[in-house]
């Protein structure tokens, strides 16, 4: 239910991290800022954890679900690893 409720915000956060080629430190800060915008305090930590998990599990077989181009994913992956 949580993932469904925040699906679009989660997709936007992951896509922004990839498109702007953030490293892990910058991505963590960005995701926490995005989480802080949620109205429910209890949802903030869950959102941040979920977004970070999505980023660490992003690979060639699933990046398209975030409407990312292969070139965007490749550029980000080089910075991320």
N, C-alpha and C positions, 0 to 999 in steps of 0.2 A: 504494500500500500504506500509506503514512504517513497519508494523509487518511482512509482506511478505519479504520485502527487508532485514530485520535484523533477520529473523527467526532462522537461524543457530547460530548466535552469541548469541541471547537471550536464546536458548536452552542450549548452552554451559555454559553460565553464571549461569543460574538457577541450572543446574546439578552440576557445580563446587561448588556452595554454599552448596548444599545438601550433596554431597560426602565428602566434607571436614568438614562437621558438623559446619558450621559457625553460630554464634549467630547473632542477628539483627544488632548490631553495626559493626561487622566484615563484614557482608554481604553488608551493605550499603557502606562501604569503598571500598569493592571489586567491587561492581556494578559501582560505580562512576569511579573507575580506568578503568574498561572495557569500559565505555561510553566515557571516554576521548580519547580512541583510534580511535573513529569514525572520519572520515575526515571532516564531516560537523558539525560545531559548533551548529547549530540549532537542530541537531539530538541527541546531547549528553544528554540534559535534558530529552527529550522524552524517550530515551532508558532507562535511569536510572529509571524514573517513571514507565515505563512499566515493567521492570525487578522486581522492588520492589513490584509492584502490583501482578505479577505472583507468587512471593514468598509468599506473605501474603494470597493468595487464593489457595495455594497448599494443596491438601487433598488426601485421599485414592482413590478417584475416578478419579484423573487426573494426578498423579505423573508419571504414565507410559509413558506419552507423552514426557517426558524428558529422557527416557531410564534409569530410576532409578529402582533399585531393592527394594522390600518391606523393606528389612533390612536396606538399606541406608536411605530410607524415615523415618522409625521408629526412627533410631538413631538421625537424624537431628531434627525431630519433638520434641523430648524430650528437646533438647537444645533451639529450637526456642521459645517454649511456656513457 
